[in-house]
Structure formats: C-alpha cells, structure tokens
Amino acid sequence: MADATQGTVRKAGSVSQNTIQLNEFGEQLIAGGLPPYAELARKGRGWGTMSTSAVAGLVVRPSTVAAFEIFNGNALGSYSLIIDRLFYFNLVSTNVIEGFSGWAQVTTVKTAPANGSFVVRGNTGKPYGGSVIAAAGTTVIDSGWFPWTSAYNKGAGGVVPFGAVMANVEGRLIVPPQCSLCLHVVSSLVGQTFTQGAQWFEEILTLE
C-alpha cells in the first residue's frame, strides 16, 4: 500500500500532520477556507495610504505631474508593492453635469519624492515600519498613464462631496523597489477636486 499523502495543519500557536484526501484519480480537491487575501493580511503585509488635501482634476491626460505619488523605497531586490486597489474621492463638485475617472501609472526607477509626509496604515491595525514614501503634487516620469476606473457621472446640482470610484487591481500593477505608483484624476471640469490613494501587499518577488 502506498504511503498516504500528508499535509501540515496550521493552528493558532501550533502545527500538526494530517492525511490529505484524494479522489479516485489521485487528484486533490481544494476549497478555499478563508476569503481571498486573508492570508496576506494575516501575515501583516497589507498596507494603504491616501492623500488628505484635494487636488484639482485634469482636463487632459496626465503627464509629468502626479496628484499623489507612492514611492517604494525598499532596496533593489527587496519588497515590491503588489497593488490591491486604487480609489479616488471627489471632495468638491460643481452645480453642473460632470464626471471623472481615476488614472494611474508605475514609473521606472527614480529618486524618492522630497516632500513625503503621508501616513501608511496597516490592514490589521499594526503600525507601518517599511520604506514607502507618499507625497502629493510631485513631478514624475511619464511612463505611461492609463485609466483604471469607469467614469463617475452626476447630474446638475450640489457643490458638496458627491462620489468615489475604486479599481480592484488585484495585482495587475506591481511597483518594484525604487519605483513609484502615480495617481491622478481626469475630470470634465477644473472645478472638481479629489483625494486619492491605494492599498497594497508587500512581498519579495522575482521580477522579469
């Protein structure tokens, strides 16, 4: 009789061995026991930050200015930022019909922004001790901006905060060490202002 397939069962504070069940073809059947990303959050690798002062949206495609820059200050070969989601909040709107969409890019290797002052928050409440630097209104390299959200549109009336958009990136953007994630908004009117931010997981990756 062949040896039974064994696996390690992780419990709080301990581990144990147990037999893994296979079907008649020797295939292992798997069902997710936790929601997606729960393991990365459990490991304390999930972080996020956002700007606090609203910046006017652009009425042209972004270029060499970022409304918000998130710089990965880790050493080359160290942690990359695996972007989970992006979000953009319309702080001031106007009283006419308008709309906006959130844009993002990942730069090539660059210097750190000099005016980084934004706090990074953890997904599990732990304080951040990493090397990310976030800054507003920075000059960056145009490495290729793309829209990441659908347009948010509203009718006429009201000049108060009215909407937010979010992009579930889920790893389709990766910020290598010494590179930046850059965010901006393209809006229908210059009178619209926005804050923006991102959440990510930090892991050491082999980048090709």
PABATOR-454365 format. One record per atom (N, C-alpha, C): x, y, z. Coordinates in steps of 0.2 Angstrom, whole numbers, plus 2048, in hexadecimal, padded with zeros to 3 digits. Each point is the difference from the previous one (the first is absolute). Layout:
BEGIN
XYZ/...
REM end
This chain:
BEGIN
8047FA800/7FC806800/804806800/7FF8057FC/8048067FF/7FF804806/805804802/7FF805806/7FB8057FE/7FC801806/7FB8057FF/8038077FF/7FC8057FD/8038067FE/7FE804807/806804802/7FF804806/8018077FF/7FD804805/8008077FF/801803807/802806801/801803806/7FA805802/7FD7FF805/7FA804803/803805804/7FF8067FE/802806805/7FA802804/801800807/7FC802805/803806803/7FC803804/802806804/8067FE805/8068027FF/8067FE804/8027F97FF/7FE7FC7FC/8037F97FF/7FE7FE7F9/8047FA7FE/7FE7FD7FA/8007F8801/7FC7FD7FB/8007F9801/7FF7FD7F9/8017F97FF/8007FC7FA/7F97FD7FF/7FE8007FA/7F97FD7FF/8007FD7F9/7FC7FB7FF/8007FD7F9/7FB8047FB/8038017FA/7FC8047FB/7FC7FB7FC/7FA8017FF/7FB7FC7FC/8018017F9/8007FB7FC/8018007F9/7FA7FC7FD/7FE8027FA/7FB7FC7FC/8027FA7FD/7FC7FD7FC/8027F97FD/8068017FB/8018067FD/8058027FB/806802804/801801806/805802803/801808800/7FA8037FF/800807800/7FE803807/803805802/7FE804806/7FB8057FF/7FB7FF803/7FA805800/801806805/7FF8067FE/802805804/7FA805800/7FE802806/7FB806801/803805805/8008067FE/803806804/7FC800806/804800806/7FD801806/7FF807803/8048047FD/800807802/7FF8057FA/7FE806801/7FF8047FA/8068027FD/8008027F9/8068027FD/804805804/807800800/804805803/8007FF808/7FC7FC803/8007FF807/8077FE802/8047FC7FD/8067FD802/805806800/8008047FA/805805800/7FF806805/7F9801802/7FF805805/8027FD807/7FF7F9801/8027FD806/808801801/8037FF7FB/808801800/802807802/7FB805800/802807801/8038037FA/7FF7FE7FA/8038037FA/7FB8057FC/7FA801803/7FC8047FD/800808802/8008047FC/801807802/7FC8057FB/7FF806802/7FD8057FC/801807802/7FF8057FC/801807801/7FC8047FB/7FE806802/7FC8047FC/802808801/7FF8047FB/801807801/7FB803804/801806803/7FB803805/7FE8077FD/8048037FC/7FE8067FD/7FE7FF7F9/7FA8037FE/7FD7FF7F9/8048047FB/8017FC7FA/8048037FA/7FB8017FB/8008057FC/7FC8017FA/8017FA7FB/7FB7FE7FD/8017FB7FB/8028037F9/8037FC7FC/8038027FA/7FA8007FB/8018047FB/7FB7FF7FA/8047FE7FA/8067FD801/8047FD7FB/8037FA803/8037FC7FC/8037FA802/806801805/8017FD805/806801805/8078007FC/805803802/8068007FD/806800806/803805801/806800805/7FE802807/7FA801801/7FE802807/7FB7FB803/8017FE806/7FC7FB803/7FC804806/7FA7FF800/7FC803806/8027FC807/8027FA7FF/8027FC806/8057FB7FD/8067FF804/8057FC7FE/8027FB806/8007FA7FF/8027FB805/8067FC7FE/806802803/8067FE7FE/8027FA804/8037FB7FD/8027FA803/807801802/802801806/807802802/8047FA802/7FD7FA7FF/8047FA802/8067FF7FB/8057FD802/8067FF7FC/7FF7FC7FB/8048007FA/7FF7FC7FA/8017F9802/7FB7FC7FE/8007F9802/7FC7FE806/7FD805803/7FC7FF806/7F98007FE/7FC803805/7F87FF7FF/7FE8057FB/7FB7FD7FC/7FC8037FB/7F9802803/7FD8057FD/7F9801802/7FB7FD7FB/7FD7FB802/7FB7FD7FC/7F9804801/7FE8047FB/7FA804801/7FA7FC800/7FC801806/7FA7FD801/7FA8047FD/800806802/7FA8057FD/802807800/7FD8047FC/8018077FF/7F9803802/801806803/7F9804801/8018077FF/7FB8047FE/8008077FF/7F9803802/801805804/7FA803803/7FF8077FE/7FA8027FE/7FF8077FD/7FE804807/804804802/7FF804806/7FC8067FE/8018047FB/7FC8067FE/7FD7FF7F9/7FA8007FF/7FD8007F9/7FD8077FF/7FD8007FA/7FC8077FE/7F97FE7FF/7FC8057FE/7F98007FF/7FE7FE7F9/8047FD7FC/7FF7FF7F9/8017F87FF/7FE7FE7FA/8017F97FF/8087FF7FF/8027FA803/8087FF800/8017F9801/8067FE7FF/8037F9801/807800801/8037FA802/807800800/8027F8800/8067FF7FF/8037F9800/807800804/8027FB803/8067FF803/8067FD7FC/8068037FF/8057FE7FC/8067FE805/8047FC7FD/8067FE804/8067FE7FB/806800803/8067FD7FC/8057FE805/8047FB7FE/8067FE804/8068037FC/805803804/8058037FD/8067FB7FF/8058027FC/8077FD801/803802806/8067FD801/804802806/801808800/7FF803806/801807801/802802807/801806801/802802807/7F9801804/801800807/7FB800804/7FD808800/7F9801801/7FE806800/802804807/8028067FF/803803806/7FB802805/7F98017FF/7FB802804/7FB7FB803/8037FA801/7FB7FB802/7FE801807/7FA800801/7FE801807/7F97FC802/7FE7FC7FC/7FA7FC801/8017FA804/7FB7FE805/8017FB804/7FD7F97FC/8047FB801/7FE7F97FD/7FC7FD806/7FB7FD7FE/7FC7FC805/8007F97FE/7FF7FB805/8007F97FF/7F97FD800/7FF7FB7FD/7FA7FC7FF/7FE7FD806/8057FF805/7FE7FC806/801805806/8018067FF/801805806/807801802/8057FC7FE/807800802/8038077FD/805803803/8038067FD/8057FE7FB/8018047FB/8047FF7FA/807802802/8047FB7FE/808801801/8047FF7FA/7FC8017FA/8047FF7FA/8028067FD/8028007F9/8038057FD/7FC8047FB/7FA7FF800/7FC8047FB/7FF807802/8018057FB/7FF807801/7FB8027FB/7FB804803/7FA8027FC/800808800/7FF8037FB/8018077FF/7FB8037FB/7FD806801/7FB8037FB/8048057FC/7FD8017FA/8028057FB/8077FF7FE/8027FA7FE/8077FF7FE/8028007F8/8068027FF/8027FF7F9/8037F97FF/7FD7FD7FB/8027F97FF/8027FE7F8/8027FA7FF/8017FE7F9/7FA7FE7FD/7FF8027FA/7FA7FD7FC/8017F97FD/7FF7FB804/8017F97FE/7FA7FD7FD/7FA8047FF/7FB7FD7FD/7FA800804/7FB805800/7FA800804/7FB7FC7FD/7FB7FD804/7FA7FD7FD/7FB801805/7F98007FD/7FB801805/7FF7F9803/7FE800807/7FF7FA803/7F97FF803/7FC8057FF/7F9800803/7FB8027FA/7FA7FE801/7FB8027FB/7FE807802/7FD8047FC/7FF807801/7FA800805/800805805/7FB802805/7FD8067FD/7F98007FF/7FD8067FD/7FA802805/7FF806800/7FA802804/7FC8067FD/7FA801801/7FC8057FD/801807804/7FD8057FD/801807803/7FD800807/803805804/7FE801807/8057FE805/801804805/8057FE806/8078027FF/803802805/8078027FF/8047FC806/7FD7FB803/8037FC806/8037FA7FD/8047FC804/8037FA7FE/7FA7FB7FE/8017FD7FA/7FB7FD7FD/8027F87FE/8067FF7FF/8017F97FE/8077FE800/8017F9800/8077FD800/7FF7FA7FB/8067FF7FD/8017FA7FC/8067FC802/7FF7F97FF/8067FC802/8017FB7FB/8077FE7FF/8027FB7FB/8037FA804/7FD7FA800/8037FA803/8057FE7FB/806801801/8067FF7FC/8027F9801/8007FD806/8027F9802/8067FE7FD/805804800/8077FE7FE/8028017F9/7FB8037FC/8028027F9/805806800/801803805/805805801/8057FE805/8068007FF/8067FF804/805805800/801803806/805805801/8077FD802/8057FF7FC/8067FE802/804805805/8057FD804/804805804/8028067FC/800806803/8038067FD/7FC8027FA/7FA7FE800/7FB8037FB/7FA802803/7FB8047FD/7FB803803/7F97FE7FC/7FB800804/7F98007FE/7FE807800/7FD8027FA/7FE8077FF/7F88007FF/7FD805803/7F98007FF/7FE8077FE/7FA8017FC/7FD8067FF/7F97FF7FD/7FC805800/7FA8007FD/7FF8047FA/7FC7FE7FB/7FE8037FA/7F9802801/7FE806800/7F9802802/7FE8057FA/7F9801800/7FD8047FB/801807801/801802806/801807802/806801805/8038067FF/805801805/7FE802807/7FA801800/7FD802807/7FF7FA805/8017FA7FD/8007FA804/8067FE803/8007FF807/8067FE803/8007F9804/8067FD801/8007F9802/8057FE805/7FF7FB804/8057FD803/8007F97FD/8067FC801/8017FA7FD/8057FC804/8007F97FF/8047FC804/8007F97FD/8047FC804/8007F97FE/8027FB806/7FE7FA7FF/8027FB805/8047FA7FC/8057FD804/8047FB7FD/8027FB805/8047FB7FD/8037FB804/8078007FE/8057FF805/8078007FF/8037F9800/8037FE7FB/8037FA7FF/8078007FC/8047FC801/8067FF7FC/7FF7FC7FA/8018037FA/7FE7FD7FA/8067FF7FB/8007FB7FC/8058007FB/7FD8037FA/8028067FE/7FE8047FB/8047FF7F9/7FC7FE7FB/8037FF7F9/7FF8057FB/
REM end
